[in-house]
Amino acid sequence: MECDDWSTKKFKKRNFTSVLEGEIDSMQVDISKLREAIDMGMVKQDMGAARIAMLQKELCGAIKQLNDEKVLMDKQGLILAGADRALREMLSIFRDDPIEGPLQEASMGVWTKILQEES
C-alpha cells in the first residue's frame, strides 16, 4: 500500500480528460475572438469564415472524442456491475453446496483477470 501511494505521488498521471476540456474552452474563446475580429474589420470575412469553419470542425472533433470516452467509461462500469451481480448470484445459489469453495476461487480468478485487462 505504501508503495502504491509513493508511486502515485512520484509519478502523477495526467488527466487527459481535463486537458481536452481545457482545449475545448480555448477553442471556443478563439472562435469568439475571431468573430469579433471579423466584425471589427481586422480579418476579411471570407478568410475569417474559412478559419471559423476549420476551428468549429476541430471543436466538434474534440467534443466527440470527450463524449466517446465518457460513453466508454459508462459501458465499462455497466459491464463490471453486471459481472459482479452474476458472480454474487451464483455464489448465493450454491451457498452451503460442495461446489461453493471452488466457485468462490473461480470468481476471484475472474475478477483478477478483469482487473488485469482494465490496467
TATA-V640181 format. One record per helix or strand. SS is the DSSP state (h for helix, s for strand). FROM is the first residue (numbers start at 1). TO is the last residue. If there is no record, write none. Layout:
ss from to
SS FROM TO
SS FROM TO
//
This chain:
ss from to
h 2 10
h 16 39
h 45 93
h 100 118
//
